[in-house]
């Protein structure tokens, strides 16, 4: 059974959350580049282009996607669901991330985007979600814990960026009601 992303946009108060399309790649890259420049939410240090986002999306499986948060005619954020690993045994697990334009943080949009992203995770049939967060980003850790994520470990000095070592917090969320995803073998 192939799982598909619901094509209907989902409106929340003041924002529309919908599946990405190719016209969104520039905005997605721009928002991600804000986070790269801020140097506190990602280990990427080279800016992304719309083409780099397109290339990433072209490699998606049918259980991976990007959801876009739109306010009026502006894209203000996005969230990604991607496989944790392409190894068959990990088919029950995904990794998620969300990014908002820095001007739109603290307004509740992240919670709305995360809520719908987690609904999509369930629709894709994932049982286990992993979030990797720079350990210095307590705000993001607390945000994820609000949604039921549990801190399961800290990877010490896993990255080196901007002249210093960085630790990575590993959080997980398990949906006990979601059974293992069983792919079509036909």
C-alpha positions, 0 to 999 in steps of 0.5 A: 500500500503506497501512502500518499500525502493529503493534497488538501491544505490544512488551515489553522488560525492565521496560517495555511499548512500545505504540501510543498510544490516546486515554487516553494524551493526558494522560500524553503532555502531562504528560511533554512539559510536564516538558520544557518546564518544564526549558527545555533540550529543546524550544523550546515554551514554552506547556504542552500539554493532552491536547486539544492532543495529540489535535488533533496526532494527528488530523492524522497521516498513516498513516505517523505515530504515537506510541509509549508506554512504560509501566511497570506502569500508569504511562506513563513516556515516549513517542516520535513519528514524524512526516513531515519535510514534507508535500511528496511529494519528502520522503516518504522522510524523517521526524523523531523525538523521544522524551521520558521523565518526568524521574524515569525518565531514566538507567535505560535506558528511553530506549534501549529506546523508541528501539530500538522507535521506529526499528524502527517507522520502518523498518516505515513505510518511511522511508529518512532520519530527522532529529532536531533537538536543542538544541545545548546538550543534549549528552546527547541528541546523544550518545544519538542518536549511539549509535544511529548518528545523524550530526551534520550541522550546527548552526543558529546562533541559530535560537531565542530562549527564556528571554532567550537565543539557542539553536542547534539541532543537526541529526542524521540517520540513513539506512537504506540498505536502505530504498528510496523509499516509493512511495505507492499511486496507485490 
